[in-house]
Amino acid sequence: MTARKFLHAIVGGILVLSILLTLILFNFAPTSPLFIPLVSISVICLMGVAALTLDSFRRFFNERREASQRLLDEVRTHRAETKLAARELREQLASATYESAELQRSLTQQSYRPAISRIERMHDSLSRENSKAAREIDRSSSTNRSLDSSPAQLDSDHLSSGVNSDIGPEIDKLARKVDKLTDLLTKVHQTGNTNASALNRTTSTKAKQIISVLETQRHEFLRVRRDLQKTRRQVISTVQLAAGEITAQAEKTIWNETNEHEALAQLYPRHDLRDLMPPSGRWAMDARALLHLVQIVSSRRPKQILEIGSGTSTIWLAYEAEKIGAKVVSVDHKEEFASLTRTYLGHHSLDAAAEVITLPLTQVRHDKTDYQWYDIQTADMPEEIDLLIVDGPPGSLGQCARYPAVPQLLERLRSDAVIILDDSTREDEIRILDQWLRLLPGYCQVDKGLSRLGILAPEDSRWVRSRSSQPLA
């Protein structure tokens, strides 16, 4: 990454240096043989900077895509871990259920059945003892009946002691066995209740623990899932928004560059150029607007052309004016720009076709508003104007800075004059065109959208009617 930044800095530095040298040569030695190589180096460095910038965008999108993929992988990993934990908990729950069932069967087989067998055996023994005691009682009853039938008198104490000595021990023995059986039944019942309660508590505790763990895992998984979905939506939205903006900007740039190349391909073959042409674009008119301008001059064939703001367009206008026998007068408020334009006209041997005048700016007033405008009262201006081109002064002087052009020159405009305003897509220029249309009854705007030029012409003129069927070529 450091090497890439270093390379980017080197290419940018070379680009800045080559541009500075080009500007220096352009201002002081435009015919130098180093001018074209420096321009070529500047173009190559500009393409290098553009390539590095596109590569940076590509790396940025790759990093965001990889980050999104990592988030998705983490979601899948967490989902798999959650499924595994849920399966383990289900297995633990099944194991606990199986152990509980085994414990219940074990208690049933090992505790209750032996106790019941013992109770049954003791019940049989008690039954036998009861039968034995019943036989003893029957025998004692028969003895009593025999004694009752005997005339002899017996001692009651002796009889009682005899009965007690024979039956008493059996009854005491039977009572002890009954008490023992009762205690055993009570103990078995208590043991059964205790084991059942312990089993229920154990099973209930494990089930509650497992359910609690499952609920915690489920809530945690849902929370993580919501966070990841929110993050994913934010990342996707950010990437889509950035990609949409970059795509739109790239498409616009490609479309503009394509139009510029197509216009240059049509513009240069129109004339046999005698020297290197000044650059187009940025502050100067772009190639599309220049092609539109020279085509209007070629089709309209004006005799007198007044241009407000000199530059690259002046050279192309001079070539077209020389071809049709017209005259171009260009006005500029800065001597350095006017002098540079005169130099280019001299290199191209176009001094007879075009003239550049330097006029300072002065304050004028229109519609209760003050403007900075050219001092046309001190100059030898054309008396009749067939084509007025307004490309100055700069908009930095104030709002609607170019508005005074038509009010100041209205008396010099011919009845069928064509008015062209550069940069007509800007807000100030749109308002200026509307204000001019109110000052010029019968005028309309033509060739909308063909270039950045705003063109006003008489609505009933033959030239305007012909524009609807004449393509830009």
C-alpha angles and dihedrals in degrees: 000000000000091000090050092051089048091051090048090051093048093050091046091049092050089048093052092045093049091048091050092049090046091052091048092051091042091056100038108021111016092163094055115127088229092065098081095044090050091050089049091050090049091051092047092048090047090053089047092052090048091050092049090048092051089048089052090052090049092051091047092053091045090053092049091048091049090049090052090048091051090052091050090049090051090051091051092046092049091047091052091048090049092050090049092049091048091050091050091050091049089051090050090050091050090048091050090049091050092048090050091052091047091049091051092049090046092052091047094048100038104036114023101040096051090046091050090048091052091048090050092049092048089046090054091047090049090050090052090048090049090052091048092049090048090053090050090050091050091050091049090049091053089049090052092050091051091050091049090054092050115094091215118101115236129200109255094211091053090050093049093048089050094051092046091049091052104037105023098074092049092050092048091049091050091049091052091052091049090051091048091050091049092051090049093051091049091050093049091050092049092047091050092050092047093049092046092050092047091049092050092047093048094047093044093048094050092045091050091049092050093046091048092051091047092050091048091050092047094051091046091050092049091049093049090045092052092048093048092047090050092048091046092051091049093048093046092046092049093047093046092048093048092044091049093051093046092045092050092047092047092049091049092048092047091047092050093046091049091052091048093051092046091050093048090049089055097038104054098053091057093079140027096243115213100199144003111307120230116253123272131215134045105052092358123067114279122239094261092054092045091053090048091049097050090045090055090050091048094049099037094040097201120192099210121036123187117193121192106206119024129224140097092346089059092063093049091045090051091053091050093043091051089052095053098032098252132139126235123204114187123192126203131172095210119068093207092061093041091050092049091051091050089052092054091047089053093050090052094043091238100130091114093053099046139031127195119209126192113218124174120228119256134179118268130175128221128166091354091304127113120225137181107240140162116278095241092165091075096049137077097246126179113271094216124033123199097176125025117193115189115197099142164122102023118260091238089080091073146294116322089359092169096052096097091066096088098036091048095045100031094109091053096050116102117234092254096038119143119224121204124192119192122219090026093162092071119097095244093049091049089055091046092054090051091050092048092051088056089052093047112056112202094025124120137182116256137185093029113186097011092106141334091283120108109212126195122187139156109284095221097049121117090232092059091049090051093052092072091066099034115090124210106262 
